[in-house]
Amino acid sequence: MRLLTCQTMRDGVMVSAAFLVIGGVLIYAAARFLPAVASLPLIANVLGIICLLLAPIILISTFLATVWPGSKKKLEQCDRSAVCGH
């Protein structure tokens, strides 16, 4: 099993973006919509902050995996035209 592939790099970026959006939505929902029942806004805020903290960690680790020595050879075969839309 190869850990560093083109698909895992794309997945890392997509998961990071998803965590960023989910974190923002959770914090906004906790501030605007959730009733103060059973500490529900606090739970949503904590989960939102965790998501917002995980987003850059995942993105940075994806970046570091691509610039790690030896990864250039593994990623040379990536089809960049699928990402660029060409």
PyRosetta script that sets phi, psi and omega in degrees:
from pyrosetta import init, pose_from_sequence

init()
pose = pose_from_sequence("MRLLTCQTMRDGVMVSAAFLVIGGVLIYAAARFLPAVASLPLIANVLGIICLLLAPIILISTFLATVWPGSKKKLEQCDRSAVCGH")
pose.set_psi(1, 124.7)
pose.set_omega(1, 177.9)
pose.set_phi(2, -93.7)
pose.set_psi(2, 122.8)
pose.set_omega(2, -177.4)
pose.set_phi(3, -78.0)
pose.set_psi(3, -37.3)
pose.set_omega(3, -175.8)
pose.set_phi(4, -99.3)
pose.set_psi(4, 100.8)
pose.set_omega(4, 177.5)
pose.set_phi(5, -132.0)
pose.set_psi(5, 171.9)
pose.set_omega(5, 177.7)
pose.set_phi(6, -62.2)
pose.set_psi(6, -39.3)
pose.set_omega(6, -178.3)
pose.set_phi(7, -66.4)
pose.set_psi(7, -39.5)
pose.set_omega(7, 179.4)
pose.set_phi(8, -68.3)
pose.set_psi(8, -31.7)
pose.set_omega(8, 176.8)
pose.set_phi(9, -67.0)
pose.set_psi(9, -44.3)
pose.set_omega(9, 177.9)
pose.set_phi(10, -65.5)
pose.set_psi(10, -40.6)
pose.set_omega(10, 179.0)
pose.set_phi(11, -63.1)
pose.set_psi(11, -38.8)
pose.set_omega(11, 178.3)
pose.set_phi(12, -61.3)
pose.set_psi(12, -41.3)
pose.set_omega(12, 178.8)
pose.set_phi(13, -68.1)
pose.set_psi(13, -41.6)
pose.set_omega(13, -179.4)
pose.set_phi(14, -67.6)
pose.set_psi(14, -40.2)
pose.set_omega(14, 178.2)
pose.set_phi(15, -65.6)
pose.set_psi(15, -39.6)
pose.set_omega(15, 177.6)
pose.set_phi(16, -62.1)
pose.set_psi(16, -44.2)
pose.set_omega(16, 178.4)
pose.set_phi(17, -64.8)
pose.set_psi(17, -38.8)
pose.set_omega(17, 179.3)
pose.set_phi(18, -64.6)
pose.set_psi(18, -43.0)
pose.set_omega(18, 177.9)
pose.set_phi(19, -62.8)
pose.set_psi(19, -38.2)
pose.set_omega(19, 178.6)
pose.set_phi(20, -63.3)
pose.set_psi(20, -46.2)
pose.set_omega(20, -180.0)
pose.set_phi(21, -67.5)
pose.set_psi(21, -45.3)
pose.set_omega(21, -179.4)
pose.set_phi(22, -62.2)
pose.set_psi(22, -41.3)
pose.set_omega(22, 178.1)
pose.set_phi(23, -61.9)
pose.set_psi(23, -43.7)
pose.set_omega(23, 177.8)
pose.set_phi(24, -64.0)
pose.set_psi(24, -41.5)
pose.set_omega(24, 179.7)
pose.set_phi(25, -65.9)
pose.set_psi(25, -41.7)
pose.set_omega(25, 179.7)
pose.set_phi(26, -63.7)
pose.set_psi(26, -43.3)
pose.set_omega(26, -179.9)
pose.set_phi(27, -67.7)
pose.set_psi(27, -40.5)
pose.set_omega(27, 178.0)
pose.set_phi(28, -65.2)
pose.set_psi(28, -42.0)
pose.set_omega(28, 179.3)
pose.set_phi(29, -65.2)
pose.set_psi(29, -38.3)
pose.set_omega(29, 179.0)
pose.set_phi(30, -65.7)
pose.set_psi(30, -34.3)
pose.set_omega(30, -178.4)
pose.set_phi(31, -80.2)
pose.set_psi(31, -29.3)
pose.set_omega(31, -171.4)
pose.set_phi(32, -110.9)
pose.set_psi(32, -39.1)
pose.set_omega(32, -165.6)
pose.set_phi(33, -114.0)
pose.set_psi(33, -31.6)
pose.set_omega(33, -172.5)
pose.set_phi(34, -75.8)
pose.set_psi(34, 133.3)
pose.set_omega(34, 176.9)
pose.set_phi(35, -74.5)
pose.set_psi(35, 153.9)
pose.set_omega(35, -178.5)
pose.set_phi(36, -81.1)
pose.set_psi(36, 63.4)
pose.set_omega(36, -179.7)
pose.set_phi(37, -115.5)
pose.set_psi(37, 125.7)
pose.set_omega(37, 175.4)
pose.set_phi(38, 54.6)
pose.set_psi(38, 40.2)
pose.set_omega(38, 178.1)
pose.set_phi(39, 57.7)
pose.set_psi(39, 30.4)
pose.set_omega(39, -179.0)
pose.set_phi(40, -62.1)
pose.set_psi(40, -43.3)
pose.set_omega(40, 177.0)
pose.set_phi(41, -63.4)
pose.set_psi(41, -36.3)
pose.set_omega(41, 178.6)
pose.set_phi(42, -64.5)
pose.set_psi(42, -43.3)
pose.set_omega(42, 179.3)
pose.set_phi(43, -63.6)
pose.set_psi(43, -42.7)
pose.set_omega(43, 179.3)
pose.set_phi(44, -66.2)
pose.set_psi(44, -39.1)
pose.set_omega(44, 177.2)
pose.set_phi(45, -63.2)
pose.set_psi(45, -44.6)
pose.set_omega(45, -179.8)
pose.set_phi(46, -63.7)
pose.set_psi(46, -44.8)
pose.set_omega(46, 177.9)
pose.set_phi(47, -64.2)
pose.set_psi(47, -38.4)
pose.set_omega(47, 177.4)
pose.set_phi(48, -64.6)
pose.set_psi(48, -42.2)
pose.set_omega(48, 178.5)
pose.set_phi(49, -65.9)
pose.set_psi(49, -39.7)
pose.set_omega(49, 177.1)
pose.set_phi(50, -61.8)
pose.set_psi(50, -43.4)
pose.set_omega(50, 178.0)
pose.set_phi(51, -63.5)
pose.set_psi(51, -42.1)
pose.set_omega(51, 179.3)
pose.set_phi(52, -66.3)
pose.set_psi(52, -31.1)
pose.set_omega(52, 177.0)
pose.set_phi(53, -77.3)
pose.set_psi(53, -33.3)
pose.set_omega(53, -179.9)
pose.set_phi(54, -73.5)
pose.set_psi(54, -28.9)
pose.set_omega(54, -176.8)
pose.set_phi(55, -58.3)
pose.set_psi(55, -53.6)
pose.set_omega(55, 179.4)
pose.set_phi(56, -70.2)
pose.set_psi(56, -28.6)
pose.set_omega(56, 178.1)
pose.set_phi(57, -63.6)
pose.set_psi(57, -43.7)
pose.set_omega(57, 178.5)
pose.set_phi(58, -66.1)
pose.set_psi(58, -42.4)
pose.set_omega(58, -179.1)
pose.set_phi(59, -66.0)
pose.set_psi(59, -42.2)
pose.set_omega(59, 178.8)
pose.set_phi(60, -66.2)
pose.set_psi(60, -40.8)
pose.set_omega(60, 179.0)
pose.set_phi(61, -67.0)
pose.set_psi(61, -34.0)
pose.set_omega(61, 175.1)
pose.set_phi(62, -65.1)
pose.set_psi(62, -43.3)
pose.set_omega(62, 177.8)
pose.set_phi(63, -62.7)
pose.set_psi(63, -45.6)
pose.set_omega(63, -179.6)
pose.set_phi(64, -63.8)
pose.set_psi(64, -33.0)
pose.set_omega(64, 177.4)
pose.set_phi(65, -67.4)
pose.set_psi(65, -30.1)
pose.set_omega(65, 179.9)
pose.set_phi(66, -79.6)
pose.set_psi(66, -28.6)
pose.set_omega(66, -179.2)
pose.set_phi(67, -96.2)
pose.set_psi(67, 0.4)
pose.set_omega(67, 178.7)
pose.set_phi(68, -63.8)
pose.set_psi(68, 139.0)
pose.set_omega(68, 178.9)
pose.set_phi(69, -56.5)
pose.set_psi(69, 132.6)
pose.set_omega(69, -179.6)
pose.set_phi(70, 96.7)
pose.set_psi(70, -14.1)
pose.set_omega(70, -178.2)
pose.set_phi(71, -80.7)
pose.set_psi(71, -20.3)
pose.set_omega(71, -179.0)
pose.set_phi(72, -61.9)
pose.set_psi(72, -40.4)
pose.set_omega(72, 179.7)
pose.set_phi(73, -64.1)
pose.set_psi(73, -38.9)
pose.set_omega(73, -179.7)
pose.set_phi(74, -70.2)
pose.set_psi(74, -31.8)
pose.set_omega(74, -174.2)
pose.set_phi(75, -98.2)
pose.set_psi(75, 3.4)
pose.set_omega(75, 179.8)
pose.set_phi(76, -64.9)
pose.set_psi(76, -27.6)
pose.set_omega(76, -176.0)
pose.set_phi(77, -86.5)
pose.set_psi(77, 5.5)
pose.set_omega(77, -179.0)
pose.set_phi(78, -66.2)
pose.set_psi(78, 139.1)
pose.set_omega(78, 177.5)
pose.set_phi(79, -90.2)
pose.set_psi(79, 98.6)
pose.set_omega(79, -177.2)
pose.set_phi(80, -79.4)
pose.set_psi(80, -14.3)
pose.set_omega(80, -179.8)
pose.set_phi(81, -69.9)
pose.set_psi(81, -26.0)
pose.set_omega(81, 177.5)
pose.set_phi(82, -68.8)
pose.set_psi(82, -30.7)
pose.set_omega(82, 180.0)
pose.set_phi(83, -81.9)
pose.set_psi(83, -41.6)
pose.set_omega(83, -175.8)
pose.set_phi(84, -77.2)
pose.set_psi(84, -19.9)
pose.set_omega(84, -179.7)
pose.set_phi(85, 87.0)
pose.set_psi(85, 14.4)
pose.set_omega(85, 178.5)
pose.set_phi(86, -87.6)
pose.dump_pdb("model.pdb")
